[in-house]
Amino acid sequence: MHNGQWLTFIAVLLLTSCVSRQERDDMQARLAQMAQWNTDDTVFTARHTAEAQTLADWFDSHGTSNEQLRAHYILGRTYADRGETPRAVDSYLDAIAKADTTAADNDRGTGSCHIDGIGGRGETSWSVTGTCPRVMSATLPT
């Protein structure tokens, strides 16, 4: 590529990856609201799950590792409240994978649960204990 082509490529890349300050503020406010409901031990419904999925998708593309961790953790909570155990576990594992323990904004409190019996997503039984708002255990069908 020539210099002009590189500059055009970089400009297009920046324009397609940027979000407005208003959009970022809105999504952060929505995540904060879901986090507050989580702290208040709200029982999440299908509506909450749809919102949490939207947030997880958005922060996966535009958020920090800590925002991604929080969004996926909350998505897991919504699945757990609805009795969708396998999806909850997948979301919790996604949240763990998003954690950047070297980041200054790392939210160590979000990941303070302990998951037993998980050698991978194929495990058939597991339990979550610790400071999670919901303590869960389940045996999944094989």
C-alpha positions in Angstrom: 0.0 0.0 0.0 1.1 3.5 -0.7 1.2 6.2 2.1 -2.2 7.7 0.9 -3.8 4.2 1.0 -2.5 3.6 4.5 -3.9 6.9 5.7 -7.3 6.2 4.2 -7.3 2.7 5.7 -6.5 4.0 9.1 -9.1 6.8 8.9 -11.8 4.2 7.9 -10.7 1.9 10.7 -10.9 4.7 13.2 -14.3 5.9 12.0 -15.9 2.5 12.1 -14.5 1.6 15.5 -15.4 4.8 17.3 -18.5 5.4 19.3 -19.9 8.8 20.4 -19.4 10.0 23.9 -23.1 10.0 24.3 -23.4 6.3 23.3 -20.6 5.3 25.6 -22.2 7.2 28.5 -25.6 5.7 27.8 -24.2 2.1 27.7 -22.2 2.7 30.9 -25.3 4.0 32.6 -27.3 0.9 31.5 -24.5 -1.4 32.8 -24.4 0.6 36.1 -28.2 0.1 36.5 -27.9 -3.6 35.9 -25.1 -3.8 38.3 -27.2 -2.0 40.9 -30.1 -4.4 40.4 -27.6 -7.2 40.8 -26.4 -5.7 44.1 -30.0 -5.2 45.2 -30.5 -9.0 44.5 -33.2 -8.3 41.9 -34.7 -11.4 40.4 -34.0 -11.0 36.7 -36.5 -11.8 34.0 -36.4 -12.4 30.3 -36.4 -8.6 29.7 -33.3 -8.3 31.9 -31.6 -11.1 30.0 -32.2 -9.3 26.7 -30.7 -6.1 28.1 -27.7 -7.9 29.6 -27.1 -9.6 26.2 -27.2 -6.3 24.5 -24.7 -4.9 27.0 -22.4 -7.9 26.8 -22.3 -7.6 23.0 -21.7 -3.9 23.0 -18.9 -4.0 25.6 -17.2 -6.9 23.8 -16.7 -4.5 20.9 -16.3 -1.2 22.7 -15.5 -1.8 26.4 -12.6 -2.3 28.7 -11.8 -5.7 30.0 -13.5 -4.8 33.3 -16.7 -3.6 31.6 -16.7 -6.8 29.6 -16.2 -8.9 32.8 -19.1 -7.0 34.5 -21.5 -7.4 31.5 -20.9 -11.1 31.1 -21.2 -11.7 34.9 -24.5 -9.9 35.0 -25.7 -11.9 31.9 -24.8 -15.0 33.8 -26.9 -13.8 36.8 -29.9 -13.2 34.5 -29.6 -16.8 33.2 -29.2 -18.2 36.7 -32.3 -16.4 37.9 -34.3 -17.9 35.0 -33.1 -21.4 35.7 -30.9 -21.6 32.6 -27.9 -23.2 34.4 -25.7 -24.2 31.4 -26.0 -20.7 29.9 -25.3 -19.1 33.3 -22.1 -21.2 33.6 -21.0 -20.2 30.1 -21.5 -16.5 30.9 -19.6 -16.8 34.1 -16.8 -18.5 32.3 -16.8 -15.8 29.7 -16.6 -13.2 32.5 -13.6 -15.0 34.0 -11.9 -15.0 30.6 -12.4 -11.3 30.2 -10.6 -10.5 33.5 -7.4 -8.5 33.1 -5.8 -8.7 36.6 -3.2 -6.2 35.6 -5.7 -3.4 34.7 -6.0 -0.5 37.0 -9.8 -0.7 36.8 -10.0 -4.4 37.5 -13.2 -5.1 39.6 -11.9 -7.9 41.8 -15.2 -8.0 43.7 -17.1 -9.1 40.6 -15.1 -12.3 40.2 -15.1 -13.3 43.9 -17.1 -16.4 43.3 -15.5 -19.9 43.3 -16.7 -22.4 40.8 -16.1 -26.1 41.7 -16.1 -29.0 39.3 -15.3 -27.1 36.1 -12.5 -28.6 34.2 -14.0 -27.1 31.1 -17.4 -26.4 29.6 -18.1 -30.1 29.2 -18.4 -30.8 33.0 -21.6 -32.3 34.1 -21.8 -31.0 37.7 -20.6 -27.8 39.3 -21.3 -25.4 42.2 -20.7 -21.7 42.7 -20.0 -20.4 46.2 -18.6 -17.3 47.7 -19.9 -13.7 47.7 -22.1 -14.3 44.7 -25.6 -12.9 45.2 -27.0 -16.3 44.4 -25.3 -19.5 45.6 -26.0 -22.2 43.0 -25.3 -25.8 42.4 -26.6 -28.1 39.8 -26.1 -31.4 38.0 -26.4 -31.0 34.3 -27.9 -33.7 32.1 -25.2 -35.7 30.2 
